[in-house]
Amino acid sequence: MGDILHYLTSDQVLEQMAAGLPVWGLLLLLIACIVVLSKGADFMVDGAVALARRTGLPRIVIGATIVSLGTTAPEMFVSVMAAWTGNPGLALGNGVGSIICDTGLIFGLMCLISRVPVRRYILNRTGWVQVGAATLLVLLALLALWQSPEAPMLGRGVGALFLVLLLGYLYMSYRWARQSGLVDEADEDDDEPWGLGKSLGFTLLGLLGVVVGSRLLVPTAAEGAARVGVPQDVIAATLVAFGTSLPELMTAISAVKKRQPQIMVGNVVGADVLNCLFVVGAAAVARPLTVPPNFYSFHFPAMLLILYSFRLFIRMNTDGWFKRWQGIWILGIYLVYLVLQYSFNLG
């Protein structure tokens, strides 16, 4: 056990391990890490929900807090580990890239394959938090650029502010749910409730999977980026962000299959807020994040274009439904974003 802990906590050992692997080995390890992260998040969410339901909390509260936090746990752990090991581009790129992936890819794709409703009461509130948190991130990054043009940095104070705003968002989500009357709905479940031991076991096993997966993924992604000449923030904003967004993607697909697309919309909006406030906030608290120059010219504009488009569509759709062309627009932005990144950095 001591050797395993040393292996997982030693940056030098992990970097040497990654450096000794061929490119195909790095790719296989990256895929394995993403699978472990995804399954770990699933187990942790299932266990945490089972524990919460033993306390009698309504499902809407569990979904707005525990499930949302659980599905963004991979992004948080990866970004915190990346920041802690001195990879700010990987840490920030994962948070921003996950926002772009959640809204551009997941929401855009689901709009193409399903009819998605607009729950205006909730979306008119959480939608503004979604775009407001991202805008605040960009404004604070611009302020950091103005104060220190050579090395703009999001310090621990910014991270602490985001975590405080996160607590406020979770509380207001609960308040909005109560005001909408959703909390008072019956919360019956046909499944046999889990025992305390099983609930704790799933929670701890999932947490272990997320920690181990994220710890191995960071040096693997960093070494792979160096090998093929792609900046770390590009790898983080595309491949790593997609991998850590798998819980949200699986939730969206499951929700559409079960004809409950409103769950997908809520999950995407909630994940965006948490990726900004929880993921970037926790990473900045772990270690101040230097903002690479291409965030100002590329990543931030792409994120804001997608989020403000989503916000505009909520306002436009007075008939209560998102339109297919709106999904095509947001998905198209995401695909152009991917193509331009690799064209500029590999061409």
C-alpha positions as MATLAB code, in Angstrom:
seq = 'MGDILHYLTSDQVLEQMAAGLPVWGLLLLLIACIVVLSKGADFMVDGAVALARRTGLPRIVIGATIVSLGTTAPEMFVSVMAAWTGNPGLALGNGVGSIICDTGLIFGLMCLISRVPVRRYILNRTGWVQVGAATLLVLLALLALWQSPEAPMLGRGVGALFLVLLLGYLYMSYRWARQSGLVDEADEDDDEPWGLGKSLGFTLLGLLGVVVGSRLLVPTAAEGAARVGVPQDVIAATLVAFGTSLPELMTAISAVKKRQPQIMVGNVVGADVLNCLFVVGAAAVARPLTVPPNFYSFHFPAMLLILYSFRLFIRMNTDGWFKRWQGIWILGIYLVYLVLQYSFNLG';
ca = [
       0.000    0.000    0.000;
       2.869    2.352    0.830;
       4.406    1.821   -2.613;
       1.063    2.577   -4.296;
       0.631    5.798   -2.294;
       4.192    6.837   -3.138;
       3.527    6.101   -6.807;
       0.368    8.229   -6.844;
       1.722   11.139   -4.775;
       5.176   11.481   -6.351;
       5.165   13.845   -9.327;
       8.622   12.670  -10.364;
       7.599    9.000  -10.436;
       4.475    9.749  -12.500;
       6.382   11.939  -14.957;
       9.046    9.254  -15.411;
       6.349    6.637  -15.938;
       4.667    8.745  -18.638;
       7.989    9.606  -20.300;
       8.860    5.897  -20.584;
       5.701    4.987  -22.507;
       5.387    4.986  -26.317;
       2.728    7.202  -27.924;
       0.259    4.319  -28.248;
       0.851    3.464  -24.584;
       0.103    7.050  -23.568;
      -3.112    6.950  -25.602;
      -4.227    3.682  -23.993;
      -3.447    5.009  -20.505;
      -5.334    8.235  -21.286;
      -8.404    6.240  -22.361;
      -8.130    4.040  -19.259;
      -7.941    7.115  -17.008;
     -11.034    8.606  -18.638;
     -12.944    5.334  -18.164;
     -11.912    5.138  -14.490;
     -12.903    8.792  -13.998;
     -16.292    8.274  -15.608;
     -17.130    5.081  -13.712;
     -15.768    6.522  -10.478;
     -18.042    9.544  -10.838;
     -21.008    7.225  -11.515;
     -20.317    5.175   -8.385;
     -19.767    8.274   -6.257;
     -23.005    9.877   -7.430;
     -25.008    6.682   -6.897;
     -23.607    6.232   -3.409;
     -24.036    9.875   -2.434;
     -27.630    9.959   -3.708;
     -28.423    6.798   -1.751;
     -26.943    8.338    1.390;
     -28.852   11.586    0.871;
     -32.147    9.794    0.272;
     -31.763    8.037    3.606;
     -31.999   11.520    5.142;
     -35.267   12.228    3.307;
     -33.949   15.011    1.056;
     -36.179   15.642   -2.004;
     -34.803   14.515   -5.365;
     -34.719   18.042   -6.759;
     -32.369   19.094   -3.960;
     -30.198   15.999   -4.447;
     -30.032   16.651   -8.189;
     -29.192   20.333   -7.792;
     -26.395   19.667   -5.317;
     -24.992   16.145   -4.937;
     -25.492   14.875   -8.491;
     -24.228   18.085  -10.100;
     -21.199   18.146   -7.826;
     -20.582   14.469   -8.532;
     -20.697   14.779  -12.322;
     -18.213   17.687  -12.206;
     -15.901   15.882   -9.759;
     -13.672   14.542  -12.586;
     -13.082   18.068  -13.908;
     -12.419   19.380  -10.391;
      -9.919   16.668   -9.471;
      -8.099   16.896  -12.812;
      -7.831   20.699  -12.612;
      -6.753   20.737   -8.964;
      -4.127   18.063   -9.621;
      -2.934   19.940  -12.709;
      -2.673   23.227  -10.802;
      -0.940   21.542   -7.875;
       1.659   19.955  -10.167;
       2.352   23.212  -12.014;
       0.259   22.784  -15.189;
      -1.945   25.928  -15.201;
      -2.850   25.587  -18.888;
      -4.149   22.089  -18.225;
      -6.077   23.201  -15.129;
      -7.780   26.217  -16.699;
      -8.183   24.565  -20.106;
     -10.060   21.660  -18.547;
     -12.533   23.953  -16.774;
     -13.173   26.248  -19.748;
     -13.078   23.381  -22.251;
     -15.651   21.425  -20.234;
     -18.050   24.392  -20.345;
     -17.647   24.568  -24.127;
     -18.019   20.786  -24.471;
     -21.084   20.542  -22.195;
     -23.037   23.258  -23.987;
     -21.635   23.054  -27.516;
     -21.403   19.288  -27.942;
     -23.882   17.774  -25.474;
     -26.709   20.324  -25.689;
     -26.211   20.870  -29.420;
     -26.242   17.140  -30.134;
     -29.270   16.447  -27.937;
     -31.209   19.235  -29.708;
     -30.636   17.435  -32.988;
     -31.929   14.058  -31.819;
     -34.713   15.081  -29.438;
     -37.304   17.777  -28.797;
     -35.954   19.743  -25.828;
     -38.318   21.807  -23.632;
     -37.528   25.245  -22.192;
     -38.391   25.334  -18.482;
     -38.482   29.098  -18.346;
     -38.913   29.517  -14.577;
     -35.685   27.690  -13.761;
     -33.704   28.536  -16.926;
     -34.441   32.265  -16.688;
     -32.606   32.135  -13.348;
     -29.935   29.458  -13.655;
     -29.271   30.536  -17.254;
     -28.212   33.980  -16.055;
     -25.979   32.412  -13.393;
     -24.455   30.206  -16.100;
     -23.516   33.077  -18.391;
     -22.781   35.433  -15.490;
     -20.218   33.120  -13.893;
     -18.394   32.662  -17.202;
     -18.450   36.421  -17.864;
     -17.059   37.078  -14.378;
     -14.236   34.618  -15.066;
     -13.322   36.432  -18.288;
     -13.527   39.888  -16.645;
     -11.262   38.802  -13.782;
      -8.826   37.314  -16.319;
      -8.837   40.611  -18.240;
      -8.214   42.490  -14.983;
      -5.286   40.181  -14.291;
      -3.944   40.911  -17.794;
      -4.209   44.656  -17.168;
      -2.421   44.366  -13.823;
       0.313   42.023  -15.076;
       0.567   41.899  -18.901;
       3.587   39.581  -18.797;
       2.044   36.920  -16.548;
      -1.701   37.386  -15.859;
      -2.774   35.194  -12.980;
      -5.982   34.136  -11.242;
      -4.935   34.075   -7.595;
      -6.231   32.249   -4.550;
      -8.512   35.200   -3.777;
     -10.324   34.639   -7.087;
     -10.615   30.927   -6.303;
     -12.049   31.653   -2.837;
     -14.542   34.117   -4.346;
     -15.734   31.499   -6.822;
     -16.204   28.895   -4.084;
     -18.251   31.361   -2.008;
     -20.385   32.131   -5.087;
     -20.785   28.373   -5.564;
     -22.319   28.023   -2.099;
     -24.663   30.911   -2.903;
     -25.674   29.264   -6.180;
     -26.448   25.930   -4.488;
     -28.559   27.692   -1.869;
     -30.429   29.749   -4.474;
     -31.043   26.595   -6.570;
     -32.785   25.104   -3.570;
     -34.803   28.321   -3.031;
     -35.849   28.476   -6.702;
     -36.883   24.822   -6.607;
     -39.060   25.471   -3.544;
     -40.640   28.551   -5.098;
     -41.451   26.598   -8.252;
     -43.220   23.947   -6.177;
     -40.948   21.120   -7.374;
     -39.735   20.237   -3.896;
     -43.207   19.357   -2.747;
     -43.735   16.719   -5.414;
     -43.960   13.125   -4.229;
     -40.614   11.392   -4.071;
     -41.461    7.747   -4.425;
     -39.014    5.156   -5.674;
     -39.769    1.686   -6.947;
     -36.253    0.441   -6.223;
     -35.230   -1.152   -2.949;
     -33.318    1.474   -0.916;
     -29.624    0.787   -0.410;
     -28.221   -0.025    2.996;
     -25.759    2.268    4.742;
     -22.781   -0.011    4.037;
     -23.475   -0.246    0.300;
     -24.051    3.510    0.049;
     -20.782    4.316    1.808;
     -18.935    1.643   -0.187;
     -20.045    3.040   -3.554;
     -19.261    6.603   -2.466;
     -15.733    5.756   -1.282;
     -14.990    3.465   -4.246;
     -16.148    6.172   -6.656;
     -14.059    8.805   -4.885;
     -11.000    6.535   -5.105;
     -11.579    6.006   -8.823;
     -11.895    9.739   -9.475;
      -8.744   10.558   -7.481;
      -6.611    7.795   -9.057;
      -7.913    8.473  -12.577;
      -7.291   12.208  -12.366;
      -3.863   11.735  -10.765;
      -2.692    9.528  -13.636;
      -4.439   11.506  -16.373;
      -2.610   14.809  -15.774;
       0.998   13.662  -16.409;
      -0.212   11.392  -19.219;
      -1.970   14.267  -21.019;
       0.965   16.619  -20.410;
       3.492   14.113  -21.819;
       1.250   13.340  -24.798;
       0.912   17.051  -25.570;
       4.678   17.497  -25.471;
       5.249   14.475  -27.738;
       2.984   15.651  -30.565;
       3.685   19.361  -30.215;
       0.223   20.417  -29.030;
       0.020   22.959  -26.173;
      -1.299   21.577  -22.876;
      -4.284   23.926  -22.846;
      -5.416   22.586  -26.253;
      -5.222   18.973  -25.040;
      -7.064   19.987  -21.868;
      -9.763   21.967  -23.672;
     -10.506   19.141  -26.120;
      -9.527   15.565  -25.254;
      -9.328   15.903  -21.452;
     -12.421   18.125  -21.308;
     -14.377   15.616  -23.388;
     -13.236   12.756  -21.191;
     -14.137   14.474  -17.936;
     -17.495   15.545  -19.447;
     -18.475   11.919  -20.068;
     -20.682   11.784  -16.938;
     -22.734   14.716  -18.278;
     -22.852   13.122  -21.748;
     -24.025    9.776  -20.363;
     -26.628   11.561  -18.228;
     -27.893   13.449  -21.291;
     -28.168   10.311  -23.425;
     -29.964    8.461  -20.630;
     -32.363   11.380  -20.085;
     -33.265   11.530  -23.790;
     -33.771    7.747  -23.937;
     -36.136    7.988  -20.969;
     -37.956   10.909  -22.634;
     -36.928   13.357  -19.923;
     -34.813   15.881  -21.879;
     -35.449   18.559  -19.249;
     -33.004   16.643  -17.022;
     -30.361   17.042  -19.736;
     -30.883   20.818  -19.941;
     -30.675   21.223  -16.178;
     -27.564   19.056  -16.028;
     -25.805   21.051  -18.771;
     -26.601   24.420  -17.176;
     -25.666   23.217  -13.698;
     -22.438   21.631  -14.958;
     -21.431   24.885  -16.678;
     -21.903   26.855  -13.452;
     -19.976   24.286  -11.443;
     -17.171   24.014  -14.020;
     -16.626   27.739  -13.627;
     -17.169   28.238   -9.894;
     -16.217   24.789   -8.543;
     -13.553   23.525  -10.961;
     -11.697   26.789  -11.693;
     -12.286   28.022   -8.131;
     -10.862   24.906   -6.471;
      -7.905   24.810   -8.882;
      -7.049   28.479   -8.200;
      -7.223   27.888   -4.442;
      -4.851   24.914   -4.824;
      -2.357   27.091   -6.723;
      -2.739   30.435   -8.564;
      -3.468   29.899  -12.257;
      -1.419   31.670  -14.928;
      -3.656   32.493  -17.909;
      -1.994   31.567  -21.256;
      -2.277   34.218  -24.014;
      -4.498   32.152  -26.336;
      -7.271   32.071  -23.741;
      -7.884   35.769  -24.426;
      -7.882   35.387  -28.195;
      -9.540   31.993  -28.561;
     -10.858   29.951  -25.606;
     -12.708   32.743  -23.787;
     -14.402   34.143  -26.944;
     -15.556   30.635  -27.965;
     -16.975   29.995  -24.487;
     -18.852   33.313  -24.371;
     -20.198   32.929  -27.923;
     -21.708   29.536  -27.070;
     -23.113   30.609  -23.688;
     -24.620   33.896  -24.911;
     -26.153   32.049  -27.877;
     -27.739   29.605  -25.399;
     -28.967   32.514  -23.267;
     -30.481   34.199  -26.356;
     -32.280   30.991  -27.356;
     -33.886   30.741  -23.902;
     -35.263   34.259  -24.365;
     -36.380   33.640  -27.969;
     -38.267   30.392  -27.400;
     -41.536   31.702  -26.027;
     -43.357   28.598  -27.276;
     -41.508   26.461  -24.707;
     -39.200   24.451  -27.020;
     -35.640   24.719  -28.282;
     -35.370   24.547  -32.078;
     -33.242   22.101  -34.070;
     -31.451   24.913  -35.904;
     -30.369   26.293  -32.520;
     -28.713   22.969  -31.725;
     -27.015   23.029  -35.138;
     -25.707   26.563  -34.457;
     -24.216   25.710  -31.045;
     -22.817   22.359  -32.213;
     -21.333   24.100  -35.266;
     -19.489   26.588  -33.055;
     -18.052   23.693  -31.055;
     -16.876   21.836  -34.172;
     -15.269   24.978  -35.637;
     -13.594   25.524  -32.256;
     -12.078   22.029  -32.411;
     -10.910   22.318  -36.019;
      -9.325   25.746  -35.516;
      -7.452   24.648  -32.394;
      -5.712   21.744  -34.043;
      -5.242   23.611  -37.336;
      -3.498   26.516  -35.610;
      -1.382   24.380  -33.334;
      -0.480   21.522  -35.667;
      -0.523   23.247  -39.068;
];
